Amino acid sequence: MYQKEIKKYMKAHTQEMIEDICTLCRIDSEKMAYREGMPYGKETFRALGTALSMAEKYGFSTTNYDSYVGAIDFGTMERHLDILAHLDVVPAGEGWTVTEPFNPIVKDGKIYGRGTADDKGPAVAALYAMRCVKELGVPLKKNVRLILGTDEECGSSDIEHYYDVEPEAPMTFSPDADFPVVNIEKGRLAGHFTGEWDESEALPRLLSFEAGIKSNVVPGKAAATIELGETPLDAIREVIDEMEKNLGVEFVLTAQDSLEDDPIYTITAVGAGAHASSPEEGKNALTALLELVCRLPLADCPQKEQLEKLRSLIPHGDTEGKGLGVAMKDELSGGLTLAFTMLNVDEGSLDGTFDSRCPLCSNEENTLEVIRRNMAQAGLTLHNKTMTPPHHVDGDSEFVKTLLRVYEEYTGRKGECQAIGGGTYVHSLKNGVAFGASMPETDNRMHGADEFAVVDELVTAAEIFAQVIIDLCS
């Protein structure tokens, strides 16, 4: 019902929707320092104001929640369906080739620019779905609200602020992932651990080890500085050559400024970065370099002993938590993943971070406490007291079945639930799922250079959202 009218409406308004997306994507709404009345800086404030003005122009009522979040309401009926999107973006980054990050363009059926896919394009698609239902005159009995946040990329403090004053809707979806429906988001343990030992000046020795930039990113580079003493350089090169063949990671040896009788070298590991939710897609430079360091002919000392114990807990290539004793999986959500993401070592201590995405069968007893015990046996202290539990909405609920049915009707594809390792805005909501806005096979280059959204996919998403609003709220 209404499918023909919805498609006709969206075809007539596609160009207008593209223009509205581009208007928002010209704003560099990366989170910045607090200003009075602007919790995340001037540009996120401007993006939110622009979006709310856009909605008001189309006849919707809006509410600004202290410039943390904006809400767009279809009407004043009973709250029933929330659509949760965000207007903040990750940093522009380097390597753009099609256009500048905040100069969106349409080329070959795609809109290029930062935020086009994550998440301004989907946010506007949701707005146009509401506009479509409104301008077609479809009578609704219950309200749909589009909620626009401004801090999704850096912790979601905006949504915490919103839900401090507003209740959850009975149903919520976030167009910040892929179709069909993400009804399971794994739990997370961002593990932080430390260790200390007595320093030793025995040569050769490790002076420092540095790897990682963020707790949720598999490091593509890592560096260790060693003092050789009388150890011949060829002995180091021999181990490097062997490890390059075994590990598939490049090691670059560089001499540092030092006295002739005190040679110091830096070894840089070059792998391939990845998101911590899918560590198997990268080549972890940290774990590769740790493996190499433990194979080097360094003098026996407490530091070396500690690093060898650490290596046995999170060995190179172990992305399932086997070394830490927490490998597990279940039928619905799949397996636990674990990425060693940050490590800093000096002559007397280490500080490390790992990122584990945990399936439904995981809990603090069989995951957090097992890791704590095994690290303690290796002389390391895990500082975490809690972990983020998994999120699961029943795939057989009427809400989820409605989303899947509409997806199938508008795409001709099989609709099914899926689990992800990442987290979205809905992770803490009782009845919240991620739904769209890109098709499963599309790599939008989110967070990377030349981010794009496929125009036809955004149009289809808007059509799907419009039908969902009608089916759930009329």
Backbone hydrogen bonds, N-H to C=O, Kabsch-Sander energy under -0.5 kcal/mol:
donor,donor_aa,acceptor,acceptor_aa,energy
6,I,2,Y,-2.8
7,K,3,Q,-2.4
8,K,4,K,-2.1
9,Y,5,E,-2.4
10,M,6,I,-2.6
11,K,7,K,-2.1
12,A,8,K,-1.7
13,H,9,Y,-1.2
14,T,10,M,-0.6
14,T,11,K,-0.7
17,M,13,H,-2.2
18,I,14,T,-2.4
19,E,15,Q,-2.2
20,D,16,E,-2.0
21,I,17,M,-2.3
22,C,18,I,-2.6
23,T,19,E,-2.1
24,L,20,D,-1.8
25,C,21,I,-2.4
26,R,22,C,-1.0
27,I,24,L,-1.4
28,D,26,R,-0.6
29,S,27,I,-1.8
31,K,89,V,-0.6
32,M,40,Y,-2.8
35,R,38,M,-2.3
38,M,35,R,-3.0
41,G,38,M,-1.7
45,F,41,G,-1.5
46,R,42,K,-2.0
47,A,43,E,-2.5
48,L,44,T,-2.3
49,G,45,F,-2.3
50,T,46,R,-2.5
51,A,47,A,-2.2
52,L,48,L,-2.4
53,S,49,G,-2.2
54,M,50,T,-2.0
55,A,51,A,-2.1
56,E,52,L,-2.3
57,K,53,S,-2.1
58,Y,54,M,-1.0
58,Y,55,A,-0.5
59,G,56,E,-1.8
60,F,55,A,-2.1
61,S,73,D,-1.1
63,T,71,A,-2.2
65,Y,63,T,-0.6
65,Y,69,V,-3.1
66,D,64,N,-1.4
68,Y,65,Y,-2.2
69,V,65,Y,-0.9
70,G,148,L,-2.4
71,A,63,T,-2.7
72,I,146,L,-2.5
73,D,61,S,-2.6
74,F,144,V,-2.0
78,E,141,K,-0.5
80,H,143,N,-1.3
81,L,143,N,-2.0
82,D,171,M,-2.5
83,I,145,R,-2.9
84,L,82,D,-0.5
84,L,173,F,-2.4
85,A,83,I,-0.7
85,A,147,I,-2.8
87,L,149,G,-3.0
89,V,29,S,-1.1
103,N,100,E,-1.9
105,I,112,Y,-1.4
107,K,105,I,-0.6
107,K,110,K,-2.7
110,K,107,K,-1.4
111,I,453,A,-3.0
112,Y,105,I,-3.0
112,Y,110,K,-0.6
113,G,451,E,-2.6
114,R,101,P,-2.7
116,T,113,G,-1.8
120,K,115,G,-1.5
121,G,115,G,-1.4
123,A,119,D,-2.0
124,V,120,K,-2.4
125,A,121,G,-2.2
126,A,122,P,-2.2
127,L,123,A,-1.9
128,Y,124,V,-2.7
129,A,125,A,-1.6
130,M,126,A,-2.0
131,R,127,L,-2.5
132,C,128,Y,-2.6
133,V,129,A,-2.1
134,K,130,M,-2.4
135,E,131,R,-3.1
136,L,132,C,-1.8
137,G,134,K,-1.0
138,V,133,V,-1.8
141,K,473,C,-2.4
142,K,473,C,-2.2
143,N,78,E,-3.2
145,R,81,L,-2.4
146,L,72,I,-2.7
147,I,83,I,-3.3
147,I,145,R,-0.6
148,L,70,G,-3.3
148,L,146,L,-0.5
149,G,85,A,-2.6
149,G,147,I,-0.6
150,T,68,Y,-0.7
154,C,151,D,-0.6
155,G,152,E,-0.8
156,S,151,D,-2.9
160,E,156,S,-1.4
161,H,157,S,-1.9
162,Y,158,D,-2.0
163,Y,159,I,-2.9
164,D,160,E,-0.9
165,V,162,Y,-1.5
166,E,162,Y,-1.6
171,M,80,H,-1.3
172,T,431,N,-1.9
173,F,82,D,-2.1
174,S,433,V,-2.1
176,D,174,S,-1.7
177,A,436,G,-3.0
179,F,438,S,-2.7
181,V,416,E,-1.2
182,V,434,A,-2.9
183,N,181,V,-0.8
183,N,418,Q,-1.2
184,I,418,Q,-1.3
185,E,391,H,-2.2
186,K,420,I,-2.6
187,G,358,C,-3.1
188,R,388,T,-1.9
189,L,356,S,-2.5
191,G,189,L,-1.3
191,G,354,F,-1.1
193,F,352,G,-2.5
194,T,381,T,-1.9
195,G,350,L,-1.8
197,W,348,G,-1.9
205,R,227,E,-2.1
207,L,205,R,-0.5
207,L,225,T,-3.0
208,S,225,T,-1.4
209,F,345,V,-1.9
210,E,223,A,-3.1
211,A,343,L,-1.6
212,G,221,K,-0.8
217,V,214,K,-1.4
218,V,274,A,-2.9
222,A,269,A,-1.5
223,A,210,E,-2.7
224,A,267,I,-2.3
225,T,208,S,-2.3
226,I,265,Y,-3.1
227,E,205,R,-2.7
228,L,226,I,-0.6
228,L,263,P,-2.4
229,G,263,P,-0.5
231,T,228,L,-1.6
235,A,232,P,-1.1
236,I,232,P,-0.8
236,I,233,L,-0.6
237,R,233,L,-2.5
238,E,234,D,-2.2
239,V,235,A,-1.2
240,I,236,I,-2.3
241,D,237,R,-2.6
242,E,238,E,-1.8
243,M,239,V,-2.6
244,E,240,I,-2.4
245,K,241,D,-1.5
246,N,242,E,-1.9
247,L,243,M,-2.8
248,G,244,E,-1.6
250,E,270,V,-1.8
252,V,268,T,-2.8
253,L,251,F,-0.5
254,T,252,V,-0.5
254,T,266,T,-2.6
256,Q,264,I,-3.0
262,D,259,L,-2.0
265,Y,226,I,-2.4
266,T,254,T,-3.0
267,I,224,A,-3.4
268,T,252,V,-2.7
268,T,266,T,-0.6
269,A,222,A,-3.2
269,A,267,I,-0.5
270,V,250,E,-3.1
271,G,220,G,-3.2
271,G,269,A,-0.6
272,A,283,K,-2.2
274,A,218,V,-1.0
276,A,216,N,-2.6
278,S,275,H,-2.0
281,E,278,S,-1.9
282,G,279,P,-1.6
283,K,272,A,-2.7
285,A,219,P,-2.5
285,A,283,K,-0.6
288,A,284,N,-1.8
289,L,285,A,-2.3
290,L,286,L,-2.4
291,E,287,T,-2.1
292,L,288,A,-2.2
293,V,289,L,-3.0
294,C,290,L,-2.1
295,R,291,E,-0.8
295,R,292,L,-1.2
296,L,292,L,-1.1
296,L,293,V,-0.6
298,L,296,L,-2.4
299,A,204,P,-2.9
305,E,301,C,-2.2
306,Q,302,P,-2.4
307,L,303,Q,-2.4
308,E,304,K,-2.0
309,K,305,E,-1.7
310,L,306,Q,-2.2
311,R,307,L,-2.5
312,S,308,E,-1.6
313,L,309,K,-1.2
313,L,310,L,-0.6
314,I,310,L,-2.1
318,D,315,P,-2.0
319,T,317,G,-1.1
325,G,322,K,-1.3
326,V,321,G,-2.6
327,A,321,G,-0.6
330,D,334,G,-1.8
334,G,330,D,-1.8
336,L,328,M,-2.7
337,T,357,R,-2.1
338,L,319,T,-1.9
339,A,355,D,-2.2
341,T,339,A,-0.8
341,T,353,T,-1.7
342,M,353,T,-1.9
343,L,211,A,-2.3
344,N,351,D,-2.2
345,V,209,F,-2.5
346,D,349,S,-2.5
350,L,195,G,-2.2
351,D,344,N,-2.1
352,G,193,F,-3.0
353,T,342,M,-2.5
354,F,191,G,-2.1
355,D,339,A,-2.9
356,S,189,L,-2.4
357,R,337,T,-1.8
358,C,187,G,-2.5
358,C,356,S,-0.5
362,S,359,P,-1.9
367,T,363,N,-1.3
368,L,363,N,-0.7
369,E,364,E,-3.0
371,I,367,T,-2.4
372,R,368,L,-2.3
373,R,369,E,-2.3
374,N,370,V,-2.4
375,M,371,I,-2.6
376,A,372,R,-2.3
377,Q,373,R,-2.1
378,A,374,N,-0.8
378,A,375,M,-0.6
379,G,376,A,-1.8
380,L,375,M,-3.0
381,T,194,T,-2.8
382,L,380,L,-0.6
383,H,192,H,-3.1
383,H,381,T,-0.5
388,T,188,R,-2.6
391,H,185,E,-3.0
393,V,183,N,-2.3
397,S,394,D,-1.6
401,K,397,S,-2.6
402,T,398,E,-2.0
403,L,399,F,-1.9
404,L,400,V,-2.5
405,R,401,K,-2.3
406,V,402,T,-2.4
407,Y,403,L,-2.3
408,E,404,L,-2.3
409,E,405,R,-2.3
410,Y,406,V,-2.0
411,T,407,Y,-1.5
412,G,408,E,-2.5
416,E,414,K,-0.5
418,Q,181,V,-1.8
420,I,184,I,-2.1
427,H,424,T,-1.8
428,S,425,Y,-0.5
429,L,426,V,-2.0
432,G,429,L,-1.0
433,V,172,T,-2.0
434,A,182,V,-1.9
435,F,174,S,-2.4
436,G,178,D,-1.1
438,S,177,A,-1.2
442,T,439,M,-1.9
444,N,442,T,-0.8
448,G,445,R,-2.3
451,E,448,G,-0.7
452,F,444,N,-2.0
453,A,111,I,-1.9
455,V,109,G,-2.2
458,L,454,V,-2.1
459,V,455,V,-2.4
460,T,456,D,-2.4
461,A,457,E,-2.6
462,A,458,L,-2.4
463,E,459,V,-2.2
464,I,460,T,-2.7
465,F,461,A,-2.9
466,A,462,A,-2.2
467,Q,463,E,-2.2
468,V,464,I,-2.5
469,I,465,F,-2.5
470,I,466,A,-2.1
471,D,467,Q,-2.9
472,L,468,V,-2.4
473,C,469,I,-2.2
474,S,470,I,-1.7
